[in-house]
Amino acid sequence: MLVTVAGVQESVAGTRLLDQVTADHPGIRKVWVDGGCRQHLVEHAAALGWCLAAGSTQRV
């Protein structure tokens, strides 16, 4: 889960997070995102070899 302050767009923080996770955990290549994921984040993830899967979270 990624939580940001109001002044930081999730997609900007997400690109940095993907870079860090790629460097620290090279075996991880799939992440679930919500439907509001921006195109540049999708493209950045693809360039890193990631698979982004859009999905919903079931709340209990």
C-alpha positions as CSV (number, residue, x, y, z in Angstrom):
1,M,0.0,0.0,0.0
2,L,1.2,3.5,-0.8
3,V,-0.1,6.5,1.1
4,T,0.9,10.0,0.0
5,V,0.3,13.5,1.3
6,A,-2.2,15.6,-0.5
7,G,0.4,17.5,-2.5
8,V,1.9,14.4,-4.1
9,Q,0.1,12.7,-7.0
10,E,-0.1,8.9,-6.6
11,S,1.2,8.2,-10.1
12,V,4.4,10.3,-9.4
13,A,5.0,8.5,-6.1
14,G,4.2,5.2,-7.8
15,T,6.9,5.6,-10.4
16,R,9.4,6.2,-7.6
17,L,8.1,3.2,-5.7
18,L,8.3,0.9,-8.7
19,D,11.9,2.0,-9.3
20,Q,12.8,1.3,-5.6
21,V,11.1,-2.1,-5.5
22,T,12.7,-3.1,-8.8
23,A,16.1,-2.3,-7.4
24,D,15.5,-3.9,-4.0
25,H,13.4,-6.9,-5.0
26,P,14.1,-7.8,-8.7
27,G,11.9,-11.0,-8.5
28,I,8.7,-9.0,-8.0
29,R,7.1,-8.1,-11.3
30,K,3.3,-7.9,-10.7
31,V,1.4,-5.2,-8.8
32,W,-2.3,-4.6,-8.4
33,V,-3.5,-1.0,-9.0
34,D,-6.9,0.7,-9.0
35,G,-8.7,1.8,-12.1
36,G,-7.5,5.4,-11.8
37,C,-3.9,4.5,-12.7
38,R,-2.4,7.0,-15.1
39,Q,-1.0,6.0,-18.5
40,H,2.5,7.2,-17.8
41,L,2.7,4.9,-14.7
42,V,1.5,2.0,-16.9
43,E,4.2,2.8,-19.5
44,H,6.9,3.3,-16.9
45,A,6.0,-0.1,-15.3
46,A,6.1,-1.8,-18.7
47,A,9.5,-0.4,-19.4
48,L,10.7,-1.9,-16.1
49,G,9.2,-5.3,-17.0
50,W,6.3,-5.0,-14.6
51,C,2.7,-6.3,-15.1
52,L,0.1,-4.0,-13.7
53,A,-3.2,-5.7,-12.9
54,A,-6.3,-3.5,-12.3
55,G,-8.5,-5.0,-9.6
56,S,-10.8,-4.2,-6.8
57,T,-10.3,-4.7,-3.1
58,Q,-13.0,-6.5,-1.3
59,R,-13.7,-5.0,2.1
60,V,-15.1,-7.0,5.0
